[in-house]
Amino acid sequence: MPLLGSDPMRRNRPIRTGRRDKPIIQLPSVALRVAVIVGVAAVLFGIVFFRLWFLQILSGEEFVARANDNRLREVKIVAPRGNIVDRRGDVIVENRPGLAVGVRLMDVPEGQLDHEIVRLARVLKMRPGKIRSGIMDHLRPSTMELGDDGKWHSYLTWEKVVAREITGLDLVIVKEDVSERTVSYLKEHTLTFPGVEIQENYLRAYPHGTMAAQVLGHLADISAEQLKEKHFKGYQAGDVVGVEGLEKTYDRWLRGRDGVARIEVDAFGRPKQTDPVGGRMPEPGDTLVTTLDAKVQAAAEKALRTGVSLAHSDGKVEANGGAAVVLDVRNGDVLALASYPTYDPDVWVGGISEKDNRRLSKKSANYPLLNRPIMETKAVGSTFKVVDAIAGLEEGIISPYETFFCNGSYKPPVATDKTVFGCWAADGHGSLDLVSAITQSCDVYFYNAGYRFYSANGSPLQEWARRLGMGAVTGVDIEGEAGGRVPTPKWRQQYFESEVDKLWTPGNSINLSIGQGDLEATPLQLAVTYAAIANGGKVVTPHLGLRITDAAGQTVRELRPTTSRKVDISASTLELVRKGLYNAANHPTGTSAHVFASYAKPVAGKTGTAEVWDSTRSAYVDYAWYASYAPADAPRYAVVVMIEKGGHGGTVAAPATRVIYDALFNIDSGEYSGGPARTD
């Protein structure tokens, strides 16, 4: 009997599995199975081959470039900043080469940053804390996030920096203007200071020393707050920008465009060759041509020193500051903007030291950083009387030839007590019309006008003061300008708390009429007012930027404002006021005739002695003012000088003004030796 399954006839039959009512499964032959496997393998090998071909042939150059990037480091090449020059091309701010020391955080080994900063601080003669603060200030702008409260917050901490949780590719400059000796030491000890690099850069230089220091501004790393300003839109953390003054206003033109050099490095980040292998060249900044005249600016600063010296000679030993403005009455060009005391702007180069910062911020130093012509608001005294005259004539409050009698004092008609307002001339001036009142600066005449303004509807005197440029910023093209104050009944209601102080009394109008009381203006605002009188009623916008020029000297952009505001003042009013101002400087009875009556050019001007509250002494002190324009017959320049605690305008400010006119008109009038000065 044949064995089960040994039947040869069954070998070629299909194998039945499962139930008999299901189809019979046909198994593929061995050859077919091999063919399928070979086909799948061929497809897989084809895919791999195609990928290799794509990477090596089609994308080879791209990956070579990426590989090169991995061994190339970008180094910033600082662009030279543009110069700042005066209207004649005389350089006021330029560049000089310098060396800076910085730290590239990514190259400092983990955990060694604190130790390295301590050692670096010894070499640079700095406090370690200052280096840490500098690094934090550099990183902070790039770590700002907008919180749920709508405010910006930084997640930056020093611990994260040390742990390399927060780092950066840029070189963080920790000290500029480093000596060659210090640089040589660091280069000799490169291995002991990983991540420390030396960078060649440009530093600001000031050929004229302290001249126009408050106007120019200085440079610093951009702060987190500045990055949020519209003015710095598009800037990045680590950028060096202008801070204050012209450096800030015209930063976009001055800063240029930094270049980039690509240096090949080894696996440890060390340069393999000194020659760069790519990048872009820096583009120098443009030149800012200003309206300043270096000669006139120097004269204005000398005038302030002269004024202070004259005040000391007159017994006003506390005189310690001042401001001067020279304005082109035709277009608002600022030829000089001087402030005293001043300082050397070079203190900012390389970063200001804590010692210098404290010194310049001391009250005892009288705040040299303060740009007094645009920031200091004080009562302007009798220089305001021209505003009374214009407002009174235009509003019909006074008439041209109406007279008031001055016996040395004035008592308001409504006064029921012993309130009396005194004139600076205790013996009085007698009967005066408007021109004579301006000439002799009679207080009683303007007290009468002030009382009439009080009785008039509305606030016409204040309205005219605003029209002529007071009580609001002038729009000068550097930041920090104060708006001043023209007090009104509404202002008193809002400013004071007690019901008595809220009242606007006749005394408020009377005080305002002679530029006292709550009136405050900057020297620049007063210059704008006098320029409007000189040019026929045009309220100009003062400006310091004239034009931007490129390296070839071609004009890139004109900066002078093209608009001004015209105030409608009748020709007869202007004629009377101008005559009063001319007589004040030239008629024997004029308050500044002792200074300008015999001067080579006709000057029209008004003295002012303003009583200003001094909180240190808890008493009023006299500020000396002189506001003027010249030539009187064809006005071109408006000049305002103010000497803090200087006493009388005719004794101090007017002679100081003559120093400026000497420079404007190339006159050598000699040193002022004094004269029979009137006291207003």
For each residue, the residues with C-beta under 8 A, 3 or more apart:
1:
2: 6 7
3: 6
4:
5: 10
6: 2 3
7: 2 10 11
8: 11
9: 12 13
10: 5 7 13
11: 7 8
12: 9
13: 9 10
14: 24 25 26
15: 24 25 27
16: 20 24
17: 25
18: 22
19: 22
20: 16
21:
22: 18 19
23:
24: 14 15 16
25: 14 15 17
26: 14
27: 15
28: 32 33
29: 32 33
30: 33 34
31: 34 35
32: 28 29 35 36
33: 28 29 30 36 37
34: 30 31 37 38
35: 31 32 38 39
36: 32 33 39 40
37: 33 34 40 41
38: 34 35 41 42
39: 35 36 42 43
40: 36 37 43 44
41: 37 38 44 45
42: 38 39 45 46
43: 39 40 46 47
44: 40 41 47 48
45: 41 42 48 49
46: 42 43 49 50
47: 43 44 50 51
48: 44 45 51 52
49: 45 46 52 53
50: 46 47 53 54
51: 47 48 54 55
52: 48 49 55 56
53: 49 50 56 57 58
54: 50 51 57 58 59
55: 51 52 58 59 60 63
56: 52 53 59 60
57: 53 54 60
58: 53 54 55
59: 54 55 56 62 63
60: 55 56 57 63 64
61: 64 65
62: 59 65 66
63: 55 59 60 66 67
64: 60 61 67 68
65: 61 62 68 69
66: 62 63 69 70
67: 63 64 70 71
68: 64 65 71 72
69: 65 66 72
70: 66 67
71: 67 68 264 265 266
72: 68 69 262 263 264 265 277 278
73: 262 263 265 269 271
74: 169 260 261 262 279
75: 171 260 261 262 263 276
76: 170 171 199 258 259 260
77: 258 259 260 261 279 281 282
78: 199 200 201 202 240 258 282
79: 255 256 257 258 259 282 283 284 285
80: 95 202 256 282 284 285
81: 95 202 204 219 254 255 256 284 285
82: 253 254 255 256 284 285 286 287 288
83: 91 92 93 94 95 287 288
84: 91 92 93 216 246 247 254 287 288 290
85: 88 89 90 91 92 287 288 289 290
86: 89 90 92 289 290 292 293 294 297
87: 289 290 291 292 293 333 335 546
88: 85 293 294
89: 85 86 289
90: 85 86 294
91: 83 84 85 94 207
92: 83 84 85 86 206 207 208 211 212 216 290 292 294
93: 83 84 204 205 206 216 247
94: 83 91 204 205 207
95: 80 81 83 202 203 204 205
96: 202 203 204 205
97: 200 201 202 203
98: 176 177 178 200 201 202 203 350
99: 176 177 178 180 183 198 199 200 201
100: 173 175 176 177 178 198 199 200 201
101: 120 124 173 174 175 178 182 183 186 196 197 198 199
102: 171 172 173 174 196 197 198 199
103: 108 116 117 120 135 171 172 174 195 196 197
104: 107 108 169 170 171 172 195 196 197
105: 108 113 135 161 164 167 168 172 195
106: 164 167 168 169 195
107: 104 194 195 269
108: 103 104 105 112 113 116 194 195
109: 112 194
110: 163 164
111: 162 163
112: 108 109 115 116 194
113: 105 108 116 117 161 162
114: 117 118 162
115: 112 118 119
116: 103 108 112 113 119 120 193 194 195 196
117: 103 113 114 120 121 128 131 132
118: 114 115 121 122 128
119: 115 116 122 123 192 193
120: 101 103 116 117 123 124 131 174 193 196
121: 117 118 124 125 126 127 128 130 131
122: 118 119 125
123: 119 120 182 185 186
124: 101 120 121 131 174 175 178 182
125: 121 122
126: 121 130 131 174 175
127: 121 130 131
128: 117 118 121 131 132
129: 132 133
130: 121 126 127 133 134 354
131: 117 120 121 124 126 127 128 134 135 174
132: 117 128 129 135 136 158
133: 129 130 136 137
134: 130 131 137 138 172 173 174 221
135: 103 105 131 132 138 139 161 172 174
136: 132 133 139 140 156 158 161
137: 133 134 140 221 223
138: 134 135 141 168 170 172 173 221 237 238
139: 135 136 142 143 156 161 166 168 172 237
140: 136 137 143 144 154 156 223 224 237
141: 138 144 222 223 224 227 236 237
142: 139 168 237
143: 139 140 154 155 156 166
144: 140 141 152 153 154 224 227
145: 152 153 154 155
146: 150 151 152 153
147: 150 151 152 153
148:
149:
150: 146 147
151: 146 147
152: 144 145 146 147 224 228
153: 144 145 146 147
154: 140 143 144 145 224
155: 143 145 160
156: 136 139 140 143 160 161 166
157: 160 161
158: 132 136 161 162
159: 162 163
160: 155 156 157 163 165 166
161: 105 113 135 136 139 156 157 158 164 165 166 167
162: 111 113 114 158 159
163: 110 111 159 160
164: 105 106 110 161 167
165: 160 161
166: 139 143 156 160 161
167: 105 106 161 164
168: 105 106 138 139 142 172 238
169: 74 104 106
170: 76 104 138 237 238
171: 75 76 102 103 104 197 199
172: 102 103 104 105 134 135 138 139 168 238
173: 100 101 102 134 138 176 199 201 221
174: 101 102 103 120 124 126 131 134 135
175: 100 101 124 126 178 350 351
176: 98 99 100 173 201 203 349 350 351
177: 98 99 100 203 349 350
178: 98 99 100 101 124 175 182 183 198 350
179: 182 183
180: 99 183 184
181: 184 185
182: 101 123 124 178 179 185 186
183: 99 101 178 179 180 186 187 198
184: 180 181 187 188
185: 123 181 182 188 189
186: 101 123 182 183 189 190 193 196 198
187: 183 184 190 198
188: 184 185
189: 185 186 192 193
190: 186 187 193 196
191: 194
192: 119 189
193: 116 119 120 186 189 190 196
194: 107 108 109 112 116 191
195: 103 104 105 106 107 108 116
196: 101 102 103 104 116 120 186 190 193
197: 101 102 103 104 171
198: 99 100 101 102 178 183 186 187
199: 76 78 99 100 101 102 171 173
200: 78 97 98 99 100
201: 78 97 98 99 100 173 176
202: 78 80 81 95 96 97 98
203: 95 96 97 98 176 177 349 350
204: 81 93 94 95 96 218 219 345 346 348 349
205: 93 94 95 96 346 349
206: 92 93 209 210 211 216 344 345 346
207: 91 92 94
208: 92 211 212 294 298
209: 206 344
210: 206 213 301 342 343 344 345
211: 92 206 208 294 297 298 301
212: 92 208 215 216 292 297 337 338
213: 210 216 339 342 343 344 345 368
214: 245 337 339 342 369 370 371 372
215: 212 245 246 292 337 371 478 544
216: 84 92 93 206 212 213 245 246 247 345
217: 242 243 244 245 246 247 248 249 478
218: 204 242 243 244 245 247 345 348 349
219: 81 204 240 241 242 243 247 348
220: 223 240 241 243 348 351
221: 134 137 138 173 238 239 240 241
222: 141 226 227 232 235 236 237 238 239 240 241
223: 137 140 141 220 226 227
224: 140 141 144 152 154 227 228
225: 228 229
226: 222 223 229 231 232 235 241
227: 141 144 222 223 224 232 235 237
228: 152 224 225
229: 225 226 232 233
230: 233
231: 226 248 251
232: 222 226 227 229 235 241 251
233: 229 230
234:
235: 222 226 227 232 239 241
236: 141 222 239
237: 138 139 140 141 142 170 222 227
238: 138 168 170 172 221 222
239: 221 222 235 236 255
240: 78 219 220 221 222 255
241: 219 220 221 222 226 232 235 248 251 255
242: 217 218 219 245 246 247 248 249 250 251 254 255
243: 217 218 219 220 247 248
244: 217 218 247 248 478 479 480
245: 214 215 216 217 218 242 248 249 371 478 479
246: 84 215 216 217 242 249 250 288 290 478 544 545
247: 84 93 216 217 218 219 242 243 244 250 251 254
248: 217 231 241 242 243 244 245 251 478 479
249: 217 242 245 246 477 478 479 544 545
250: 242 246 247 253 254 288 545 548
251: 231 232 241 242 247 248 254 255
252: 255
253: 82 250 285 286 288 548 556 557
254: 81 82 84 242 247 250 251 285 286 288
255: 79 81 82 239 240 241 242 251 252 285
256: 79 80 81 82 282 283 284 285 286
257: 79 282 283
258: 76 77 78 79 282
259: 76 77 79 279 280 281 282 283
260: 74 75 76 77 279 280
261: 74 75 77 276 278 279
262: 72 73 74 75 276 277 278 279
263: 72 73 75 271 273 274 276 277
264: 71 72 271 272 273 277
265: 71 72 73 268 269 270 271 272
266: 71 269 270 272
267:
268: 265
269: 73 107 265 266
270: 265 266
271: 73 263 264 265 274
272: 264 265 266
273: 263 264 277
274: 263 271
275:
276: 75 261 262 263 279
277: 72 262 263 264 273
278: 72 261 262
279: 74 77 259 260 261 262 276
280: 259 260
281: 77 259
282: 77 78 79 80 256 257 258 259
283: 79 256 257 259
284: 79 80 81 82 256 551
285: 79 80 81 82 253 254 255 256
286: 82 253 254 256 548 549 550 551 556
287: 82 83 84 85 548 549 550 551
288: 82 83 84 85 246 250 253 254 545 548
289: 85 86 87 89 545 546 547 548 549
290: 84 85 86 87 92 246 544 545 546
291: 87 328 333 334 335 543 544 545 546 560
292: 86 87 92 212 215 296 297 334 335 336 337 544
293: 86 87 88 296 297 326 335 336
294: 86 88 90 92 208 211 297 298
295: 298 299 663
296: 292 293 299 300 326 335 336 660 663 664
297: 86 211 212 292 293 294 300 301 335 336 337 338
298: 208 211 294 295 301 302 663
299: 295 296 302 303 336 659 660 662 663 664
300: 296 297 303 304 324 325 326 336 337 338 660 663
301: 210 211 297 298 304 305 324 338 340 342
302: 298 299 305 306 659
303: 299 300 306 307 324 338 641 656 657 659 660
304: 300 301 307 308 322 323 324 338 339 340 641 643 656
305: 301 302 308 309 340
306: 302 303 309 310 655 656 659 672
307: 303 304 310 311 319 322 624 641 643 646 652 653 655 656
308: 304 305 311 312 319 320 321 322 340 643 646
309: 305 306 312 313
310: 306 307 313 314 646 651 652 655 656 672
311: 307 308 314 316 319 624 643 645 646 647 651 652
312: 308 309 315 316 317 319
313: 309 310
314: 310 311 647 648 651 652
315: 312 647
316: 311 312 319 622 645 646 647 652
317: 312
318: 621 645
319: 307 308 311 312 316 322 643 644 645 646 647 652
320: 308 341 366 644 645
321: 308 340 341 366 372 643 644 645
322: 304 307 308 319 339 340 372 641 642 643 644 646 656
323: 304 338 339 340 372 373 376 523 640 641 642
324: 300 301 303 304 336 337 338 373 523 639 640 641 642 656 660
325: 300 334 336 337 338 373 523 524 526 527 638 639 640
326: 293 296 300 334 335 336 337 527 637 638 639 660 664
327: 332 333 334 335 524 527 528 531 540 542 637 638 639
328: 291 331 332 333 334 335 636 637
329: 530 531 534 535 540 629 635 636 637 638
330: 535 540 636
331: 328 540 560
332: 327 328 528 531 540 541 542 543 560 561 564
333: 87 291 327 328 543 546 560
334: 291 292 325 326 327 328 337 476 542 543 544
335: 87 291 292 293 296 297 326 327 328 637 664
336: 292 293 296 297 299 300 324 325 326 660
337: 212 214 215 292 297 300 324 325 326 334 371 373 374 524 544
338: 212 297 300 301 303 304 323 324 325 373
339: 213 214 304 322 323 342 370 371 372 373
340: 301 304 305 308 321 322 323 372
341: 320 321 365 366 368
342: 210 213 214 301 339 368
343: 210 213 347 360 368 369
344: 206 209 210 213 347
345: 204 206 210 213 216 218 348 349
346: 204 205 206 349
347: 343 344 352 353 356 360
348: 204 218 219 220 345 351 352
349: 176 177 203 204 205 218 345 346
350: 98 175 176 177 178 203
351: 175 176 220 348
352: 347 348 356 357
353: 347 356 357
354: 130 357 358
355: 358 359
356: 347 352 353 359 360
357: 352 353 354 360 361
358: 354 355 361 362
359: 355 356 362 365
360: 343 347 356 357 365 367 368 369
361: 357 358 365 367 369
362: 358 359 365 367
363: 366 367
364:
365: 341 359 360 361 362 368
366: 320 321 341 363 644
367: 360 361 362 363 370
368: 213 341 342 343 360 365
369: 214 343 360 361
370: 214 339 367 375 376
371: 214 215 245 337 339 374 375 478 480
372: 214 321 322 323 339 340 375 376 523 642
373: 323 324 325 337 338 339 376 522 523 524
374: 337 371 474 476 478 480 481 482 522 523 524
375: 370 371 372 480 481 482 522
376: 323 370 372 373 482 522 523 642
377: 482 483 484 485 520 521 522
378: 520 521 610 612 623 642
379: 515 516 517 519 520 610 611 612 623
380: 383 384 515 519 521 526 608 610 625 627
381: 384 514 515 516 608 609 610 611 623 625 649 680
382: 385 441 443 514 515 606 607 608 609 625 649 680
383: 380 386 515 526 530 606 607 608 625 626 627 640 649
384: 380 381 387 388 465 512 513 514 515 519 608
385: 382 388 389 437 438 441 446 513 514 515 606
386: 383 389 390 438 529 530 533 577 580 581 606
387: 384 390 391 461 464 465 468 470 529
388: 384 385 391 392 446 449 450 453 461 513
389: 385 386 392 393 398 434 438 573 576 577 580
390: 386 387 393 394 464 468 533 569 573 574 577
391: 387 388 394 395 397 453 460 461 463 464 465
392: 388 389 395 397 398 434 449 452 453 461
393: 389 390 396 397 398 399 400 434 570 572 573 576
394: 390 391 464 569 570 573
395: 391 392 456 460 464
396: 393 399
397: 391 392 393 449 452 453 456 460
398: 389 392 393 402 434 449 452
399: 393 396 402
400: 393 433 434 572 576
401: 433 434
402: 398 399 433 434
403: 431 432 433
404: 431 432 437 442 444 445 448
405: 428 430 431 444
406: 410 423 425 428 429 430 431 432 442 443 444 445
407: 428 444
408: 422 423 425 426 427 428 444
409: 420 421 422 423 428 444
410: 406 420 421 422 423 443 444 447 448 510
411: 415 419 420 421
412: 415 419 421 447 451 506 507 510
413: 451
414: 506
415: 411 412 419 420 506
416:
417:
418:
419: 411 412 415 507
420: 409 410 411 415
421: 409 410 411 412 443 444 447 507 510
422: 408 409 410 426 443
423: 406 408 409 410 426 428 429 442 443 444
424: 441 443 609 679 680
425: 406 408 428 429 440 442
426: 408 422 423
427: 408
428: 405 406 407 408 409 423 425 444
429: 406 423 425 432 436 437 440 442 444 445
430: 405 406
431: 403 404 405 406
432: 403 404 406 429 436 437 440 442 445
433: 400 401 402 403 436 437
434: 389 392 393 398 400 401 402 437 438 445 576 580
435: 438 439 576 579 580 583
436: 429 432 433 439 440 442 580 583 589
437: 385 404 429 432 433 434 440 441 442 445 446 580
438: 385 386 389 434 435 441 577 580 581 583 584 606
439: 435 436 580 583 584 587 589 590 591
440: 425 429 432 436 437 584 589 590 591 678
441: 382 385 424 437 438 584 591 606 607 678 680
442: 404 406 423 425 429 432 436 437 445 446
443: 382 406 410 421 422 423 424 446 447 514 680
444: 404 405 406 407 408 409 410 421 423 428 429 447 448
445: 404 406 429 432 434 437 442 448 449
446: 385 388 437 442 443 449 450 513 514
447: 410 412 421 443 444 450 451 510 513 514
448: 404 410 444 445 451 452
449: 388 392 397 398 445 446 452 453 513
450: 388 446 447 453 454 461 509 510 511 512 513 514
451: 412 413 447 448 454 455 506 509 510
452: 392 397 398 448 449 455 456
453: 388 391 392 397 449 450 456 460 461 509 512 513
454: 450 451 504 506 508 509 510
455: 451 452
456: 395 397 452 453 460
457:
458: 463
459: 462 463 488 489
460: 391 395 397 453 456 463 464
461: 387 388 391 392 450 453 464 465 509 512 513
462: 459 465 466 471 486 487 488 512
463: 391 458 459 460 466 467
464: 387 390 391 394 395 460 461 467 468
465: 384 387 391 461 462 468 470 471 486 519
466: 462 463 469 470 471 472 486
467: 463 464 539 567
468: 387 390 464 465 528 529 532 533 539 567
469: 466 472 474 525 528 529 532 539
470: 387 465 466 484 486 519 521 525 526 529
471: 462 465 466 483 484 485 486 521
472: 466 469 483 484
473: 476 481 482 483
474: 374 469 481 522 524 525 528 541 542
475: 541 542 561
476: 334 374 473 481 524 541 542 543 544
477: 249 543 544 545 559
478: 215 217 244 245 246 248 249 371 374 481 544
479: 244 245 248 249
480: 244 371 374 375
481: 374 375 473 474 476 478 522 524
482: 374 375 376 377 473 522
483: 377 471 472 473
484: 377 470 471 472 520 521 522 525
485: 377 471 491 518 519 520 521
486: 462 465 466 470 471 519
487: 462 491 492 508 512 517 518 519
488: 459 462 491 492 504
489: 459 492 493 504
490: 493 494
491: 485 487 488 494 495 518
492: 487 488 489 495 496 501 502 503 504 508 518
493: 489 490 496 502
494: 490 491
495: 491 492
496: 492 493 501 502
497: 501 502
498: 501 502
499: 502 503
500: 503
501: 492 496 497 498
502: 492 493 496 497 498 499
503: 492 499 500
504: 454 488 489 492 508 509
505: 508 509
506: 412 414 415 451 454 509 510
507: 412 419 421 510 511 517
508: 454 487 492 504 505 511 512 517 518
509: 450 451 453 454 461 504 505 506 512 513
510: 410 412 421 447 450 451 454 506 507 513 514
511: 450 507 508 514 516 517 518 519
512: 384 450 453 461 462 487 508 509 515 516 517 518 519
513: 384 385 388 446 447 449 450 453 461 509 510
514: 381 382 384 385 443 446 447 450 510 511
515: 379 380 381 382 383 384 385 512 519 608 610
516: 379 381 511 512 519 610 611
517: 379 487 507 508 511 512
518: 485 487 491 492 508 511 512
519: 379 380 384 465 470 485 486 487 511 512 515 516
520: 377 378 379 484 485
521: 377 378 380 470 471 484 485 525 526
522: 373 374 375 376 377 474 481 482 484 525 526
523: 323 324 325 372 373 374 376 526 527 640 641 642
524: 325 327 337 373 374 474 476 481 527 528 542 640
525: 469 470 474 484 521 522 528 529
526: 325 380 383 470 521 522 523 529 530 625 627 640
527: 325 326 327 523 524 530 531 542 627 638 639 640
528: 327 332 468 469 474 524 525 531 532 539 540 542 638
529: 386 387 468 469 470 525 526 532 533 627
530: 329 383 386 526 527 533 534 627 628 629 638 640
531: 327 329 332 527 528 534 535 538 539 540 629 638
532: 468 469 528 529 535 537 538 539 540 567
533: 386 390 468 529 530 537 574 577 578 581 629
534: 329 530 531 578 604 629 635 638
535: 329 330 531 532 538 540 635
536: 569 574
537: 532 533 566 567 568 569 574
538: 531 532 535 564 565 566 567
539: 467 468 469 528 531 532 564 565 566 567
540: 327 329 330 331 332 528 531 532 535 564
541: 332 474 475 476 561 563 564
542: 327 332 334 474 475 476 524 527 528
543: 291 332 333 334 476 477 546 559 560 561
544: 215 246 249 290 291 292 334 337 476 477 478
545: 246 249 250 288 289 290 291 477 548 559 560
546: 87 289 290 291 333 543 558 559 560
547: 289 555 556 557 558 559 560
548: 250 253 286 287 288 289 545 555 556 557 559
549: 286 287 289 553 554 555 556
550: 286 287 553 554 556
551: 284 286 287
552:
553: 549 550
554: 549 550
555: 547 548 549 558
556: 253 286 547 548 549 550
557: 253 547 548
558: 546 547 555
559: 477 543 545 546 547 548
560: 291 331 332 333 543 545 546 547
561: 332 475 541 543 564
562:
563: 541
564: 332 538 539 540 541 561
565: 538 539
566: 537 538 539
567: 467 468 532 537 538 539
568: 537
569: 390 394 536 537 573 574
570: 393 394 573 574
571: 574 575
572: 393 400 575 576
573: 389 390 393 394 569 570 576 577
574: 390 533 536 537 569 570 571 577 578
575: 571 572 578 579
576: 389 393 400 434 435 572 573 579 580
577: 386 389 390 438 533 573 574 580 581
578: 533 534 574 575 581 582 604 632
579: 435 575 576 582 583
580: 386 389 434 435 436 437 438 439 576 577 583 584
581: 386 438 533 577 578 584 585 604 605 606 628 629 632
582: 578 579 585 586 602 604 632
583: 435 436 438 439 579 580 586 587 589 590
584: 438 439 440 441 580 581 587 590 591 592 593 604 605 606 607
585: 581 582 590 592 593 595 596 597 602 603 604 605 628 632
586: 582 583 590 593 596 597 602 603 632
587: 439 583 584 590 593 597
588: 593 597
589: 436 439 440 583 593
590: 439 440 583 584 585 586 587 593 597 678
591: 439 440 441 584 606 607 649 650 654 678 680
592: 584 585 595 596 603 605 606 607 626 628 649 650 654 678
593: 584 585 586 587 588 589 590 596 597
594: 597 650 675 676 677 678
595: 585 592 599 650 654 655 657 658 672 675 677
596: 585 586 592 593 599 603 605 654 658
597: 585 586 587 588 590 593 594
598:
599: 595 596 602 603 658 661 667 669
600: 665 667 669
601: 630 631 661 665 667
602: 582 585 586 599 630 631 632 633
603: 585 586 592 596 599 628 629 630 631 632 661
604: 534 578 581 582 584 585 628 629 630 632 635
605: 581 584 585 592 596 626 627 628 629 639 654 657
606: 382 383 385 386 438 441 581 584 591 592 626 627 628
607: 382 383 441 584 591 592 625 626 648 649 650 653 654 678 680
608: 380 381 382 383 384 515 624 625 626 627 649 653 680
609: 381 382 424 622 623 624 625 647 648 649 679 680
610: 378 379 380 381 515 516 622 623 625
611: 379 381 516 620 621 622 623
612: 378 379 620 621 622 623
613: 619 620
614: 617 618 619 620 621 645
615: 618
616:
617: 614 621
618: 614 615
619: 613 614
620: 611 612 613 614
621: 318 611 612 614 617 645
622: 316 609 610 611 612 645 646 647 648
623: 378 379 381 609 610 611 612 642 643 644 645 646
624: 307 311 608 609 642 643 646 647 648 649 651 652 653
625: 380 381 382 383 526 607 608 609 610 640 641 642 649 653
626: 383 592 605 606 607 608 639 640 641 649 650 653 654 656 657
627: 380 383 526 527 529 530 605 606 608 638 639 640
628: 530 581 585 592 603 604 605 606 638 639 640 657
629: 329 530 531 533 534 581 603 604 605 632 635 636 637 638 639
630: 601 602 603 604 635 636 637 639 661 664 665
631: 601 602 603 634 635 636
632: 578 581 582 585 586 602 603 604 629 635
633: 602
634: 631
635: 329 534 535 604 629 630 631 632 638
636: 328 329 330 629 630 631
637: 326 327 328 329 335 629 630 661 664
638: 325 326 327 329 527 528 530 531 534 627 628 629 635
639: 324 325 326 327 527 605 626 627 628 629 630 657 660 661 664
640: 323 324 325 383 523 524 526 527 530 625 626 627 628
641: 303 304 307 322 323 324 523 625 626 653 654 656 657 660
642: 322 323 324 372 376 378 523 623 624 625 653
643: 304 307 308 311 319 321 322 623 624 646 647 652 653 656
644: 319 320 321 322 366 623
645: 311 316 318 319 320 321 614 621 622 623
646: 307 308 310 311 316 319 322 622 623 624 643 652 653
647: 311 314 315 316 319 609 622 624 643 651 652
648: 314 607 609 622 624 651 652 677 678 679 680
649: 381 382 383 591 592 607 608 609 624 625 626 652 653 654 680
650: 591 592 594 595 607 626 653 654 677 678 679 680
651: 310 311 314 624 647 648 654 655 677 679
652: 307 310 311 314 316 319 624 643 646 647 648 649 655 656
653: 307 607 608 624 625 626 641 642 643 646 649 650 656 657
654: 591 592 595 596 605 607 626 641 649 650 651 657 658 677
655: 306 307 310 595 651 652 658 659 672 674
656: 303 304 306 307 310 322 324 626 641 643 652 653 659 660
657: 303 595 605 626 628 639 641 653 654 660 661
658: 595 596 599 654 655 661 662 669 672
659: 299 302 303 306 655 656 662 663 672
660: 296 299 300 303 324 326 336 639 641 656 657 663 664
661: 599 601 603 630 637 639 657 658 664 665 667
662: 299 658 659 665 666 667 668 669
663: 295 296 298 299 300 659 660 666
664: 296 299 326 335 630 637 639 660 661
665: 600 601 630 661 662
666: 662 663
667: 599 600 601 661 662
668: 662
669: 599 600 658 662
670: 673
671:
672: 306 310 595 655 658 659
673: 670
674: 655 677
675: 594 595
676: 594
677: 594 595 648 650 651 654 674
678: 440 441 590 591 592 594 607 648 650
679: 424 609 648 650 651
680: 381 382 424 441 443 591 607 608 609 648 649 650
